[in-house]
Amino acid sequence: MLRERFGPVDTADRAHAPVVVAIDGPSGSGKSTVSRAVAARLGLSFLDTGAMYRAMTWWMLANDVDVDDPEAVAVACGKPVIVSGTDAVGPTITVDGKDVSGPIRGPEVTAQVSAVAAVPAVRSRLVELQRGCAEVAERGIVAEGRDMGTVVFPDATVKVFLTASEEARAERRAIELRAKGVDEATITAMAADLARRDAADSSRETSPLSQAVDAVLVDTSRLTLEQVIDRITALVEEKAGLSSV
């Protein structure tokens, strides 16, 4: 059903077909900010799949599930009710009705999310939820994560792989954290964690972080945020026949 609805369309039908824009890339590449901006500009829904994995991890920690035990995580992952709001202007994420948009960004969740995300049962459940979000997006959706173009939406209208140098990503994350009042020791630790998460996400057996063969590579190291948004928006407009709203 999903492939039929969101698969390739003829040029004449583009203006009427729901659009899926799959944006993948490593931590700190700007996926969330760029994806939200592109979605808002084009009047599309927005899906932060990383927040869904963080929400699952938060629930595991809050319920004393041993996140280092893949079997325990697999057994428990069907229990939490995770709902991802897809409004690009104000996306939300709840677990069992509780707003967890703040708690899921904490260092404890950040340190454990790669381990939870590597469990096949977790990925299977969340991929189903992610595809469900796309199914009900009337105009279309911009979905960002690490396996959007390779696994979740293999027939996406547009696929983009965002990347940047490790130094650029670490500096951007540091600026973001300083603006939130995070202390320098924590910033240093979280910057170092970028490399660890990259390695974990790229080497896991199930749905590793990788660039889809038909994805457009965009290196944001020397680009401004506005330049990246403009480039991806133009790409979607060209391939999907959309225009900014």
N, C-alpha and C positions, 0 to 999 in steps of 0.2 A: 504493500500500500504506500509506504513512505517513498520508495524509489519511484513508483509510478507518479506520485503527486509532485515530488521535488526533483525528478530527473530532468535531463536535457529537454528543451522545448524548441519548437520551430520559431524562427524570427517573428513570424506574424502573430504568434501567441504570447510573446514575451511580456507585452504590456499587461496581460491578464493573468499570468502565471505567478503563483507564490514563489518568492525568491529565497534561497538559502545562501548566505555568505558565510563561509567557514574560515575563521582566522585562527591559526595556530602559531605557537612559538614558545620560547623558553621564558622563565620567570624574569620580570623586569623589562621585557621588550616593549611594553606599552599596550598590550593586547586589550585590556579592559577599557582603558581611556579611549583608545582609538575606536574600538568596536562600538562603544556607547555613542560616540560622536557620529560615526557613520550611520548607525541605526537611526539616530534622532534626525539627522539631515535628510535621510531618505524615507522617513516615516515607517520604518520597520521595527519589529520587536527586537529585543536584545536578550541574549542568554549568556550569563557568566557561569560556565560549567565548572570552573575552578572553585567557585563559591559552593557548589553542590558537594564537591569532594571535601571541602573544608567543613561544611555542615555535617557531613557524615562522620568526619574525624572528631569534631566537637562532641557529637552525641556519644561516640564510643568512649571518649575520655570522661565525659560527664556521667556515664553509666558504668565506669570501672571495667570496661572491656579491655583486655590486654591487646594493645594494637601491634605488639610484636609477635602475636600468635595468629597467623593467617586463618587458621581453622576457626578460631573464636570470632574473628572479624566476619568471616563468611557466614557463620551461623546467625550473627546478630544484625547483619546489614539490612535484613528485610523488615526490621522492626520500626525504625524511625519514619515518620511521615515528613518528607522533605518537599517543600513547595517553593519554586523559584518564580518570583514575579518578573515579567518580561518587559515592563515599561522602561524604555531607554532613559527617560527623564528621571525616574526614581525606581530603579530595580530593587526588589526585596528578596530576602531569603528567610524562610521560617522552618523550624523543626518542631513537630508536634504542636504547631500553633504559636510557638515562641519566636520572636524576632531575634535572630542570632547574627545579624550583619556586623555587629561590633565584635563579639566574642570570637568569631571564627578567624579574625585577623590577628589574634594574639600569638606570641612566640611559641606557646606550647602546641597549638594546632599547627603552626607553620613547621615545627620540627617533626611532626608525626604524619602530616598529610600524604607524603610520598609513599610511606609504608602502607597506609590504608588504601590509597589509590591503586597500588600494585596488586591488590587481591582481585582475582577474576570475578568473583561473585559481586563485589562492590561495583566494578565497572559495568557488568552486565545489567545490574539494576538501574544504575544512573544513566546508562546509555538509553535504556527504555524510557526513562523520564524525560531525557533530553529530546528524544524524537517525538515524544508526546507534546512537548512545548512547541515544536515546529509544526506539528499537525494542526494546532489550533491558532497559529499565527496567520491571520487572514491575508495580509499583504505580503508577509515573508518575515524572515528573521536573520539577524547577524549573531552567529554563535562563535564564541571564542573559547579556546582551550588548548589541548595538546594532541588530540586525535580527532578533531572535527572533520578534517578533509580526508583522513586515511581510514577511519573506522565509522564514526557516527553518521556522517553525511558524505559518503563516497561519491554521490552524484550531485554534489552541491553546485549551484549555478556559478559561483565564484569561489576560488580557493586562494587564500593568501597565507604565506609563512612569514611572520614578522620576526626579525632577529636584530641583534645589536651586539657590539663587543661586550665582553664581561665587564670591562672598566666602565663603559657607558651605562650599563644596566645597574651596576653597583652604585654609581653616582646618583642616578635618578632615584633609586630606592632610598638613598641617604637623604636627599633633598625632601622627599615625601615624608619620611619619618621625622626629620627635624621640624617640619611644619606642624607635625602633630605633637611636638614636645617630647619625643623619645630621646633618652639619654645616649651619649656617644658610645658607651660600652655596648649597649644593645644594638645600636646601628652597625657597629663593627662586626658583631657576631652575626647579625642577619645578612650583612653583605657577604660574609664568608660562606653563609649557608646557601647562597645562590649557586655556587659551583657544585655543592653536594647535591642539591635538588636537581640540577641539570643532569648530573651523572646518573642519579637514581631514576629519573623520568625517562632518560634516553636508553637505559640498559634493561628496564623491566621486560619481562617476557610477554606480558599482556598489553597490547596497544601502546607501544613505546612512543615517545615524542620523536617524530620524524616528519620531514617535508614530503607531502604528497607529490607524485611525479608531475601532476598537472597544476601544481600551485605556483603562484607568482611570488618570487622571493623579494621581500622588501627589507633592506638593511636600514634601520633607523638611526644608526650611530651618529651620522652627520646631518640628519634631517630634523627640522622643527616638527613639533606636534601637528601644526596646521598643514605642513607639507605632506605628512603621512596621511592625514585625513583626506586631503584633497586628492591624493593619488589613488587611494582605495575607492573613494566615492566615484571618481571618474571611471575607474575600472568596472565598478558595478553598473553604473549608468550605461556604459558601452555594451557590456555583455547581457544585461538583463532588460535593457530598454526602459530603465527607471529615470526619474528626474527628482531633484531635490524638492522638499516640501517647504 
